[in-house]
Amino acid sequence: QRLDGQSKDGILQERFFDEFRQRYVCTTTISMTDSVAIKGGKSIRKVDLHEVLEATDLPKKDDSAGLTRVKAKADKDGKEGFVTISGNQGTIYLEQFSAYTACEKRVEVALQEMAESIAATNKYIEQKAEELRSVKGGPLADTKAELLRLRPRVQKVHFTQNTLKKKVLDAQRKYNECLEAEKKRRQDVIDRRAAKTIIDNATEQVTKLQEQIERVVPIAEALVKSKGADTDHPTKAMEGVQRDLQGIMEGLSQAFAGIQKQLEPLTTAIKGPFAEARSTLIKLRVRLGTFEGKCQKQVITLLNARRQLESDAHSAVCATLIKYVQTLNEQPEVLFKRLSQGGADIPVSEIRSFIEKIPDLKLTPNQLDIGLGRYSAGISKMVWSAMMQEYVKCVKDIAMTNVFEVKDSKTLRKVRVGEVVHILEKFGVDGSTGLNRVKCRAILDGTEGYATLKGNQGTSFLEKCTKPFYCCDREVLLHEGFQSRSPVVRTLQQGEVLEILQGPQREEANDSLRLHGVAMRDRADGWVTQRDASGRVLLEPKTVFVCRAAVSITSIGDIGSGKALRKLDIGEIVEMVQDGSTEDAPRNITRAKIRARRDGIEGFVTMAGNQGPTYIEESQRHYECRVSTPLESKLASGSKSVRTLEAGELFEAIGEPKAEMKEGASRLKGRSLRDGSEGWLSLSRRIAYWLPQYKCEVSTVLTDGLEAASAKTLRALDVGERLDALDVPAEDKASGAMRVRVRADKDGLSGFATISGANGAPCLAPIQV
């Protein structure tokens, strides 16, 4: 249509062919060469400014020079060769040719030539007029007059040229405005199409996700409401819906990332189709956020419902086991050994078979599946111990009585908030009061009696809690009796877990002895504990001798014949090698064989001279450190540490020992889950209240065996992931790392994970309460 509109007789052949020609116009003078490579090429001629060339081939790259060149033929003379389109520094040599641009250039050149011609004519007239200024008559006077008459004509031509130039500029401006308007119109069409595509794609993606949410969320809500009662396998159904929701959330994340990526180039759009697209994308992003919140909420609700279902089923299984085992004439520890056949774990098939044989069993197969689902790897001694015992924590003070019936009872003592109580037997509801009562034993002091779980108005007094354990962070002494001074059963190792049997209870206040003095090794000044509160002696008096005046050590007892080894310095410590001293009668001196503590040199020294001076004197102020103990800055133990006195170091006391009264240690009775040994230990920073649960602090792996080097990796554990301990921590002998068998809360997978490496860096942190 464009070509046809240019001619009344239809499309001209020349116009038609022009549409397929690639033509250039020279904007900067450049050479034409006979080859594409400039180096080694022969120059044909210079291409002049505004000269038009027609490309005879596609542009090519001169690899050696890094320039793009084109083979072209000059319209002016038909010469053909290679010409550079643009230089490395940004210089443009050839521009795309257009008829309008060519016409524009011709008009500009013509106007420039006219301006130059007018200027030259004016100059010529002025010059000649100046030359003929003095002429008064004759032919030259006529010439002068004619030149003066030409001035107005030249000015008129100049005016006409200026007017034409203004018209040309005005025409150029209008043309450029029309061109810009057309470009803008075409760009607007392109932008609207692009914006529509962006909006349509994003809307379609969000709509599909919304349809999935509207399909899955009602199913999840129904499962939560019914607790899976309408399905054959409730937990599997919940897990399936949870996977669907997780898949939708992944789709939401991808859609969100896609919208965010599309928004990045649109941030500067303030009007037009892209501004509209930006506004729509922001609204869609908000919708995605709403969908994500809805899905997250439903996933959490579903997860909690599944956990509650598992907890209820597990509680039902444990309650059935406890009730049945109480009817047997067999202790839980003995039953564990029988069911595990002397092994470390009871296989889940064995415990299920045992439960299914219980008379009048009220548990459904589903309850057994769900309740025992967490024990696919087997039931360890620690887990069995927790299953066979039920514990509650006091949340509101309640009386413990001597009999079940409240009206006939006598209060033994108050159970205080925070106390943990072991339920011995569930008696049921007191008929006279309607209160739910249990027989229990207070862990604090071992008092047995009856307590109320919940009041008539719904007030909870005792709430279910995890069985209390303590875990050793470092080595801890286990004593036979309550008193700290009682004999030691054994030393508990780092990572060892104890079940609490009684306590904590505080000992009576006791005292320790503190000494002020200096360490002989480096003269460090401070206070040390000479005898601790348990009566253990940390520093004992040491018989040593001190040099009071400089004296020589000789090789033999005879001072006249002996060779001097070295001199003793004033204040230097020596020890007697032989008991007693000898008298050198002729010289009237006392000699003794000694060993210098500083360098171990042995020899003979003079103890006292014949004129009365004493060289070596026995000290009553020195102590020897028996075990490593801190040297502290103040009398109060636990003050800022100066350094640690090592075993065998000498300490010189300044003044007499001082007594320090201290509050009695908080003691508790426990049983080690490693070997069953029982005893009392002191609460300190060395042990911490422990739940059989961990949180992953540093990404590590779950393996199928205790020895990490030979075990197979099951999967990686994510930071923040929760894990249930299935057994007590144990040491990987090969690596020295503490490892524990756990079950991942996320997917129920069981295996071994590293608690801390050989360097002590923690991977799993116990969840503290």
Residue pairs with C-beta under 8 A, 6 or more apart in sequence:
3 11
3 12
3 15
3 16
3 19
4 10
4 11
6 12
6 15
7 15
18 99
21 54
21 55
22 54
22 55
23 52
23 53
23 54
23 55
23 96
23 97
24 52
24 53
24 54
24 55
24 70
24 72
24 83
24 85
24 94
24 95
24 96
24 97
25 50
25 51
25 52
25 53
25 94
25 95
25 96
25 97
25 101
25 102
25 105
26 47
26 48
26 49
26 50
26 51
26 52
26 53
26 93
26 94
27 49
27 92
27 93
27 94
27 95
28 49
28 91
28 92
28 93
29 46
29 47
29 48
29 49
30 46
30 47
30 83
30 84
30 93
30 94
31 43
31 44
31 45
31 46
31 47
31 83
32 43
32 44
32 45
32 46
32 47
32 72
32 74
32 79
32 81
32 82
32 83
33 41
33 42
33 43
33 44
33 81
33 82
33 83
34 41
34 42
34 44
34 81
34 82
35 41
35 42
35 82
36 60
36 62
36 69
36 71
36 82
37 62
37 64
37 65
38 62
38 64
38 65
38 67
38 69
38 84
39 64
39 65
41 82
44 79
44 81
45 79
47 53
47 74
47 83
47 93
48 76
50 105
50 109
51 74
51 75
51 76
52 74
52 75
52 76
52 97
52 102
53 72
53 73
53 74
53 75
53 83
53 94
54 72
54 73
54 75
55 70
55 71
55 72
56 71
56 72
56 73
56 80
57 70
57 71
58 70
59 68
59 69
59 70
59 85
60 68
60 69
60 70
60 71
61 67
61 68
61 69
62 68
62 69
62 84
65 88
66 88
67 84
67 85
67 86
67 87
67 88
68 84
68 85
68 86
69 82
69 83
69 84
69 85
70 82
70 83
70 85
70 94
71 80
71 81
71 82
72 80
72 81
72 82
72 83
72 94
73 79
73 80
74 80
83 93
83 94
84 93
84 94
85 92
85 93
85 94
86 92
86 93
86 94
87 93
95 101
100 175
104 172
107 168
108 168
111 161
111 164
111 165
111 168
114 161
115 161
118 154
118 157
118 158
118 161
121 154
122 154
122 158
125 147
125 150
125 151
125 154
128 143
128 147
129 144
129 147
129 148
132 140
132 141
132 143
132 144
132 147
133 144
135 141
135 144
188 272
188 273
191 272
191 273
191 274
192 273
194 273
194 274
195 273
195 274
195 276
195 277
196 273
198 262
198 277
198 281
199 277
199 280
199 281
202 255
202 258
202 259
202 262
202 280
202 281
202 284
203 280
203 284
205 255
205 258
206 255
206 284
206 287
206 288
209 248
209 251
209 252
209 255
209 288
209 291
210 287
210 291
212 244
212 248
212 251
213 248
213 291
213 294
213 295
216 241
216 244
216 245
216 248
217 245
217 294
217 295
217 298
219 241
220 241
220 242
220 245
220 298
220 301
220 302
221 298
222 230
223 231
223 234
223 237
223 238
223 241
223 302
223 305
224 301
224 302
224 305
227 234
227 305
227 308
227 309
228 234
228 235
228 237
228 238
228 309
231 237
232 366
233 366
233 369
234 309
234 366
234 370
235 306
235 309
235 310
235 369
235 370
235 373
238 302
238 305
238 306
238 309
239 306
241 302
242 299
242 302
242 303
242 306
245 295
245 298
245 299
245 302
246 299
248 291
248 295
249 292
249 295
249 296
249 299
252 288
252 291
252 292
252 295
253 292
255 288
256 285
256 288
256 289
256 292
259 281
259 284
259 285
259 288
260 285
262 281
263 278
263 281
263 282
263 285
266 274
266 275
266 277
266 278
266 281
267 278
269 275
269 277
269 278
309 370
310 370
310 371
310 373
310 374
313 366
313 367
313 368
313 370
313 371
314 370
314 371
314 374
315 371
316 363
316 367
316 371
317 355
317 363
317 367
317 368
317 371
317 372
318 371
318 387
318 388
318 390
319 390
320 355
320 358
320 361
320 362
320 363
321 355
321 387
321 388
322 387
322 388
322 389
322 390
324 358
325 332
325 335
325 388
326 425
328 335
330 338
332 384
332 385
332 388
333 676
336 346
336 381
336 384
339 346
339 350
339 351
339 354
340 346
340 347
340 350
340 379
344 378
344 380
344 381
344 727
345 377
345 378
345 379
345 380
346 378
346 379
346 384
347 378
348 372
348 375
348 376
348 378
348 379
351 372
351 375
351 379
352 368
352 372
355 361
355 363
355 368
356 368
363 371
373 748
374 724
374 743
374 748
375 383
375 726
376 748
376 750
377 726
377 741
377 743
377 750
377 751
378 726
379 387
380 726
380 727
380 728
380 741
381 673
381 727
382 497
382 673
382 692
382 725
382 726
382 727
382 728
383 692
383 726
383 727
385 467
385 499
385 673
386 466
386 467
386 692
389 422
389 423
389 467
390 422
390 423
390 464
391 420
391 421
391 422
391 423
391 464
391 465
391 466
391 467
391 468
392 420
392 421
392 423
392 438
392 440
392 453
392 462
392 463
392 464
392 465
393 418
393 419
393 420
393 421
393 462
393 463
393 464
393 465
394 415
394 416
394 417
394 418
394 419
394 420
394 421
394 461
394 462
395 417
395 460
395 461
395 462
395 463
396 417
396 459
396 460
396 461
397 414
397 415
397 416
397 417
397 461
398 414
398 415
398 451
398 452
398 461
398 462
399 411
399 412
399 413
399 414
399 415
399 451
400 411
400 412
400 413
400 414
400 415
400 440
400 442
400 447
400 449
400 450
400 451
401 409
401 410
401 411
401 412
401 449
401 450
401 451
402 409
402 410
402 412
402 449
402 450
403 409
403 410
403 450
404 427
404 430
404 437
404 439
404 450
405 430
405 432
406 430
406 432
406 433
406 435
406 437
406 452
407 432
407 433
409 450
412 447
412 449
413 442
413 447
415 421
415 442
415 451
415 461
415 462
419 442
419 443
419 444
420 443
420 444
420 465
420 468
420 500
421 440
421 441
421 442
421 443
421 451
421 462
422 440
422 441
422 442
422 443
423 438
423 439
423 440
424 438
424 439
424 440
424 441
424 448
425 438
425 439
426 438
426 439
427 437
427 438
427 439
427 450
428 436
428 437
429 435
429 436
429 437
430 436
430 437
433 456
434 456
435 452
435 454
435 455
435 456
436 452
436 453
436 454
437 450
437 451
437 452
437 453
438 450
438 451
438 453
438 462
439 448
439 449
439 450
440 448
440 449
440 450
440 451
440 462
441 447
441 448
442 448
443 468
443 500
443 501
443 502
443 503
444 502
444 503
444 504
444 505
445 502
445 503
445 505
446 502
451 461
451 462
452 461
452 462
453 460
453 461
453 462
454 460
454 461
454 462
455 461
466 691
466 692
467 499
468 499
468 500
468 689
469 497
469 498
469 499
469 500
469 673
469 689
469 690
469 691
469 692
470 497
470 498
470 500
470 668
470 670
470 687
470 688
470 689
470 690
471 495
471 496
471 497
471 498
471 687
471 688
471 690
471 729
471 766
472 492
472 493
472 494
472 495
472 496
472 497
472 498
472 686
472 687
473 494
473 685
473 686
473 687
473 688
474 494
474 686
475 491
475 492
475 493
475 494
475 686
476 491
476 492
476 681
476 682
476 684
476 686
476 687
477 488
477 491
477 492
477 681
478 488
478 489
478 490
478 491
478 492
478 670
478 672
478 677
478 679
478 680
478 681
479 486
479 487
479 488
479 489
479 679
479 680
479 681
480 486
480 487
480 488
480 489
480 679
480 680
481 487
481 680
482 505
482 507
482 667
482 669
482 680
483 507
484 507
484 533
484 534
484 665
484 667
484 682
485 534
485 535
486 680
489 677
489 678
489 679
490 677
490 679
492 498
492 672
492 681
494 738
495 728
495 729
495 730
495 731
495 738
495 755
496 672
496 673
496 674
496 728
496 729
497 672
497 673
497 674
497 690
497 728
497 729
498 670
498 671
498 672
498 673
498 681
499 670
499 671
499 673
500 668
500 669
500 670
501 669
501 670
501 671
501 678
502 668
502 669
503 666
503 667
503 668
503 669
503 680
504 666
504 667
504 668
504 683
505 666
505 667
505 668
506 663
506 664
506 665
506 666
506 667
507 664
507 665
507 666
507 667
508 664
509 661
509 662
509 663
509 664
510 533
510 534
510 661
510 662
510 664
511 533
511 659
511 660
511 661
511 662
512 529
512 530
512 531
512 532
512 533
512 637
512 659
512 660
512 662
513 529
513 530
513 531
513 657
513 658
513 659
513 660
514 527
514 528
514 529
514 530
514 635
514 637
514 657
514 658
514 659
514 660
515 527
515 528
515 529
515 530
515 539
515 623
515 651
515 653
515 657
515 658
516 526
516 527
516 635
516 653
516 654
516 655
516 658
517 525
517 526
517 528
517 621
517 623
517 651
517 652
517 653
517 654
518 524
518 525
518 526
518 651
518 652
518 654
519 526
519 631
519 643
519 645
519 649
519 650
519 651
520 573
520 597
520 622
520 649
520 650
520 651
520 652
521 649
521 650
524 631
524 642
524 643
525 642
526 631
526 632
526 633
526 642
527 631
527 632
527 633
527 634
527 635
527 637
527 639
528 538
528 539
528 625
528 629
528 630
528 631
528 632
528 645
528 651
529 538
529 539
529 629
529 637
530 537
530 538
530 539
530 623
530 657
531 537
531 538
531 657
532 538
533 662
533 664
533 665
537 626
538 625
538 626
538 627
538 629
539 623
539 624
539 625
539 626
539 629
539 645
539 651
540 623
540 624
540 626
541 620
541 622
541 623
541 624
542 622
542 623
542 624
542 650
543 618
543 619
543 622
544 573
544 574
544 575
544 597
544 618
544 619
544 622
544 650
545 573
545 574
545 575
545 576
545 594
545 616
545 617
545 618
545 619
546 571
546 572
546 573
546 574
546 616
546 617
546 618
546 619
547 568
547 569
547 570
547 571
547 572
547 573
547 574
547 615
547 616
548 570
548 614
548 615
548 616
548 617
549 570
549 613
549 614
549 615
550 567
550 568
550 569
550 570
550 615
551 567
551 568
551 605
551 606
551 615
551 616
552 564
552 565
552 566
552 567
552 568
552 605
553 564
553 565
553 566
553 567
553 568
553 594
553 596
553 601
553 603
553 604
553 605
554 562
554 563
554 564
554 565
554 603
554 604
554 605
555 562
555 563
555 565
555 603
555 604
556 562
556 563
556 604
557 582
557 584
557 591
557 593
557 604
558 584
559 584
559 587
559 589
559 591
559 604
559 606
560 587
562 603
562 604
565 601
565 603
566 601
568 574
568 596
568 605
568 615
568 616
572 596
572 597
572 598
573 596
573 597
573 598
573 619
573 622
573 650
574 594
574 595
574 596
574 597
574 605
574 616
575 594
575 595
575 597
576 592
576 593
576 594
576 595
577 593
577 594
577 595
577 602
578 592
578 593
580 592
581 590
581 591
581 592
581 607
582 590
582 591
582 592
583 589
583 590
583 591
584 590
584 591
587 610
588 610
589 606
589 607
589 608
589 609
589 610
590 606
590 607
590 608
591 604
591 605
591 606
591 607
592 604
592 605
592 607
592 616
593 602
593 603
593 604
594 602
594 603
594 604
594 605
594 616
595 601
595 602
596 602
597 650
605 615
605 616
606 615
606 616
607 614
607 615
607 616
608 614
608 615
609 615
619 652
621 652
621 653
621 654
622 650
622 651
622 652
622 653
623 650
623 651
623 652
623 653
624 648
624 649
624 650
624 651
625 645
625 646
625 647
625 648
625 649
625 650
625 651
626 647
627 647
628 644
628 645
628 646
628 647
629 644
629 645
630 641
630 642
630 643
630 644
630 645
631 641
631 642
631 643
631 644
631 645
632 638
632 639
632 640
632 641
632 642
633 639
633 640
633 641
633 642
634 640
635 658
635 660
636 660
637 660
637 662
645 651
665 682
665 683
665 684
666 682
666 683
667 680
667 681
667 682
667 683
668 680
668 681
668 683
669 678
669 679
669 680
670 678
670 679
670 680
670 681
671 677
671 678
672 678
673 728
674 728
681 687
688 766
688 768
689 768
689 769
690 766
690 768
691 766
691 767
691 768
691 769
692 724
692 725
692 726
693 722
693 723
693 724
693 725
693 766
693 767
694 722
694 723
694 725
694 740
694 742
694 753
694 755
694 764
694 765
694 766
694 767
695 720
695 721
695 722
695 723
695 764
695 765
695 767
696 717
696 718
696 719
696 720
696 721
696 722
696 723
696 753
696 763
696 764
697 719
697 762
697 763
697 764
697 765
698 719
698 761
698 762
698 763
699 716
699 717
699 718
699 719
700 716
700 717
700 753
700 754
700 763
700 764
701 713
701 714
701 715
701 716
701 717
701 753
702 713
702 714
702 715
702 716
702 717
702 742
702 744
702 749
702 751
702 752
702 753
703 711
703 712
703 713
703 714
703 751
703 752
703 753
704 711
704 712
704 714
704 751
704 752
705 711
705 712
705 752
706 730
706 732
706 739
706 741
706 752
707 732
707 733
707 734
708 732
708 734
708 735
708 737
708 739
708 752
708 754
709 734
709 735
711 752
714 749
714 751
715 749
717 723
717 744
717 753
718 746
721 744
721 745
721 746
722 744
722 745
722 746
722 767
723 742
723 743
723 744
723 745
723 753
723 764
724 742
724 743
724 745
725 740
725 741
725 742
726 741
726 742
726 743
726 750
727 740
727 741
728 740
729 738
729 739
729 740
729 755
730 738
730 739
730 740
731 737
731 738
731 739
732 738
732 739
732 754
735 757
735 758
736 758
737 754
737 755
737 756
737 757
737 758
738 754
738 755
738 756
739 752
739 753
739 754
739 755
740 752
740 753
740 755
740 764
741 750
741 751
741 752
742 750
742 751
742 752
742 753
742 764
743 749
743 750
744 750
753 763
753 764
754 763
754 764
755 762
755 763
755 764
756 762
756 763
756 764
757 763
